[in-house]
Amino acid sequence: MVSLLDTHVIRCGAIRMPLIDDYLPRYDFRERHVARVRAPANVILDCVMRQRAQDDPLVRLAIRLREWPARLMNLSSRPPLDLDDFTVLGREGDTEVAFGLIGAFWRADYGLLDIESAAAFKAVVDEGVCRLVMNYQVDADPSGAFVLSTETRVGCPTATVRRRFAPYWYFIRPVSGLIRRRMLARIRREAERLANER
């Protein structure tokens, strides 16, 4: 288990803890991906907020294949999983935005809890589910571009939940990585297009 309680970043002369550290400082599983984007930071994060997995045909197919067993067994009739299912945990200006999701992700229907707010995300006490936080962070790069990174962390409250989630994580992680990389590429293309139109 990893702790980042002492991790801080310095921006605008002030010390600030990243949102992802605030909402999930201790976690069991993690993945991170990076892209360089030649566009203003505010444009980049605005593009992040508009992205939907269902806009990408390959990603849409991957999600539908993942959800096919639940639909086959009539366990779910909800729309395919997308960013709208996440709770917006916050946005720090033009530097970071974070989203949260709570559920038993190894279940065919994800076992999602309905979380209405960032405060509700923090308040959930349920030892049978995992907490997932996904952030997008923008940092300046010496090349003049910005570095857009996305990190996903999953925290398991008990050893039992960790044992249930681990096989699912190792099975789904290659697909999850593909989805994240394709989302970063779409964000980069859209942000650079908008920046060039200015």
N, C-alpha and C positions, 0 to 999 in steps of 0.2 A: 504494500500500500504506500502511496506517495503523498507527501504533504508539501504544499507550497504556501503555507500560511505566512512565511516570511518573504514571499516574492512580491516585489514592488516595481513599478516602472516610474520613470521621471518624465513628465510631459508638462510643458508650459510652466516650468519652474516649480511645480508642485509634485509631491509624492502621492501617487494614487495606486490603489490595488486594482488590477484588471477585474472586470466583472466576472470572468470565468473563475478567478481565484476566490472571489467573494461568494459565489453561489455553489461552487464545488471544489473547495481547496483540497479535499482528500478524495482520491479516486483509485479505481482498480484497473481500468482499461483506458487507453488513450490513442488517438491518431491525430496527425497534424499534416497539413499540406500547404504549399506556398506558391504564389505567382507574383511576378513583377508586373505592375500596371502603370502605364504612362497616362495618368489622368489625375485630376485633383482628388484629394482624400474624400471630400464631401460627395463628389459624384460617385466614387467607388462604393461608399457605404449606402448611398441611395439606391444604387443598382443591386446591392446585396438584398436590401429590403424588398425589392420587386421580384427576385428570383423565385421560381417555382419548379420543383423537380419534374412536374408533369409537362413542362415546356420542352423537355428533351426526350425525343422518341426512345432512345436507348435506355435512359433512366426510367422512363414510364414503363417500358417493358420489364425491366428488372424488378420494379416495385410490384407490378401485377403478378409476376411469377412468384415473388415472395408471399403475396397475399392470396394466391390461388387456393391453397388448402383450406384456409378459413372460409372462403366463399363457397368452395365445394361442399364443405360440411355445414353450411348455413350458420357459421359462427359470426359472420360480419357482413353487413350490408352498407357500411360506411364508405365514403369516397376514398380513393387510394391515398395513402399517407403522403403528406406534403408539408411544407413549411407552415401552413395555416394550422396544423395540428400542434405546433409548438407554442409555448407561451413566450412572448417577448419579455425577457428579464430586464432589459434596459439598453440604452444607447448612450455612449459617452462621446458626445460631439461628433467629430470626424475621425475618431480613433478606434472605436470598438462598438460592436453590437453583440448581444448574447441572447440565446434562445434556450428554453428548457423543455424537457419532456420527462414524464414519470410513467413507468409501466413495467410489466413483466414481459420484456421484449422477446423472450424465447417462445412465448405462446403464439399460436397461429394468428390470433387477433391482436397481438401486441400487449394486451392487458392494460391499455392506457387509462390513466386517471384524468379526469377533467380538471384542469388547473386554470383558474380564471385570472390569476395575477402573479406578479413576482413574489409578493408577500405570501400568497397561498403556496407557491412552489417551496418556499423556505419552511412553511408551517407543516407540511405533510409529514405525518409520522405513520409509516407503514413498513413493516419489516419484510414484506413479501414482494417488494418492487424495487427497481433500480431508478436512480436519478441520472439523467443525461443532460449535459450542458454542451452546447455547440456555440462557438463564438467566431466572429470574423474580426480581425484586427488589422489596422492599417498603420504602417510605420514608414518613415522617410528612408530613402535609400541614397547612398552617395552618388549613384548614377543619375539622380534627378527624377527617377521613377519612384513609385511607392511599392512597398512589399505588402501584399495582401495575404494574410495567413488565416487558415481556418483550423480550429482545434476542436475535437470532440472528446469529451471525458465521460466515463460512466462510473458511478459509484454504487457499490453493493453494500447494503447495511449489515448483512450477515454472511458467514461462510457458506451457508446453505444456498442463499441467493447467488453468491459468487459461483458456486459449483453449477448451478442451473444456467447461469448466463454465459459462462466461459465457452462451452462448445458452440453456442450460437454466435458469439463474438468472432471466434476463429473461423467459423463457416462464412459469416456474412461480411467480414472485414474487407476482403478483396473487392467485393461489390460496393461496399460503402466507400472505399477509397476511390473507386472509379467514379461514383456519383459525385464525390467532393471535387475531384480533379476536373470533371466536366463542368461542374457549377462554377469553379474558379475561372475556367476558360471562357464561359459565357459572360461572366461578370466582367472579365478583362476586355472582351470584344465590345460589349455594350458601353462600358465606361470610356474606352478609348474612342469609340465612335462619337459619343456625346461630347467628349473633350475636343475632338477635331471639328465639330460643328460650331463651336463657340467662336 
